Amino acid sequence: MKNKKVFIAAAVIIVIILGFIIMRPAGQSSSTSGTKDYYCPMHPNYTSDKPGECPICGMSLVKRQTSANQPAADIKTQTTAGVYINSEKQQLIGVKTEKIEKRRLTGQVLTVGIVAYDPDLFVAQQEYLQSIQTRQTMQSSSLKYTDEQLNPLVNATKRKLLLLGMSNTEIAELEKKGQPQQYLYLPENGKVWVYITIYEYEMALVKETQAVQIETAAYPGEVFEGIVVSVAPIFDRTARTLKVRVLVKDPENKLKPEMYVDAKIIYDLGEKLAVPNEAVMDSGTKKIVFIAEPNGYFESREVKLGPKVQGYYEVLQGLTENQTVVTSGNFLVDSESKLNAVLTQNQ
């Protein structure tokens, strides 16, 4: 009878101990001593001071990596701004890097256009020149006219020219010459106007005086050289485009009004600090790159970028020359960084 009571008491003690172990929170390690250097990749809240398996999913615990030349006590401070990845793991996830440097950013905008036949603009130019003559006549009159009386007609006809695509520089040249541009409806002196279309995302790349090459199906292989004379100040909100006026050399008068053409605008942004397109992660609200440090740490950095040219973005802010950025495997580095942040917060 006595043995039976002892057996029952022992069984109760075992049940209590097992219950304590089972009911213990999963985030608590199997041992309370030592540094909790092991964690579950699937459940980062669970940490332990020795290898084993996660009690939640059964996955093997992973040892948190530390830099070979840095004490473990400094890891939390360093990883709050980035993540350490050893060289073996970098090879495994395919990390590639490239140094930031200045590059000559040149390229071309490909678009279409039409040889100008624009009698409306020709008439508007005539009206503008006539309004200037009228103002001069009024100014030389014996009657005294105020500016409010002299300028309204000139201002109105000038606004019409701007709406039709002329620039202020071109209007000033028109006033200086004193006659409308004849080649708006007929070729003159071996030159023709070509109107080309530029989309919104290309606006920053096209400016006055840039070289343009024109080709047409009527003359395969023949290139007509031109120059951008004006970029329309009025934006077409429906088509999201701008009209660009190009003066093209055509000594043999081959280009006829209303002909369709292909246009190539050559641009040169000069020497600019540039980052590879592959290094940029666009979240929609900001652009991020990862800087690779020599000691194996990777730090995320928000950047401000300019135009994209031939696989590179112009760097406006956030990076400096000779920094090294991740160009391949950056999404996996980003995942490691986020996981590291979770682990750091729960230590």
PEWOQUI-V703957 format. One record per run of one state. SS is the DSSP state (H for helix, E for strand, C for the rest). FROM is the first residue (numbers start at 1). TO is the last residue. If there is no record, write none. Layout:
BEGIN
ss=SS from=FROM to=TO
ss=SS from=FROM to=TO
END
This chain:
BEGIN
ss=C from=1 to=1
ss=H from=2 to=23
ss=C from=24 to=37
ss=E from=38 to=39
ss=C from=40 to=46
ss=E from=47 to=48
ss=C from=49 to=52
ss=E from=53 to=53
ss=C from=54 to=59
ss=E from=60 to=60
ss=C from=61 to=61
ss=E from=62 to=63
ss=C from=64 to=71
ss=H from=72 to=79
ss=C from=80 to=81
ss=E from=82 to=84
ss=C from=85 to=86
ss=H from=87 to=93
ss=C from=94 to=95
ss=E from=96 to=99
ss=C from=100 to=100
ss=E from=101 to=115
ss=C from=116 to=118
ss=H from=119 to=139
ss=C from=140 to=146
ss=H from=147 to=150
ss=C from=151 to=151
ss=H from=152 to=163
ss=C from=164 to=167
ss=H from=168 to=177
ss=C from=178 to=181
ss=H from=182 to=184
ss=C from=185 to=187
ss=E from=188 to=188
ss=C from=189 to=190
ss=E from=191 to=199
ss=H from=200 to=205
ss=C from=206 to=210
ss=E from=211 to=215
ss=C from=216 to=216
ss=H from=217 to=219
ss=C from=220 to=223
ss=E from=224 to=231
ss=C from=232 to=235
ss=E from=236 to=236
ss=C from=237 to=240
ss=E from=241 to=249
ss=C from=250 to=259
ss=E from=260 to=276
ss=H from=277 to=279
ss=C from=280 to=280
ss=E from=281 to=282
ss=C from=283 to=286
ss=E from=287 to=292
ss=C from=293 to=296
ss=E from=297 to=309
ss=C from=310 to=311
ss=E from=312 to=317
ss=C from=318 to=323
ss=E from=324 to=328
ss=C from=329 to=329
ss=H from=330 to=345
ss=C from=346 to=347
END
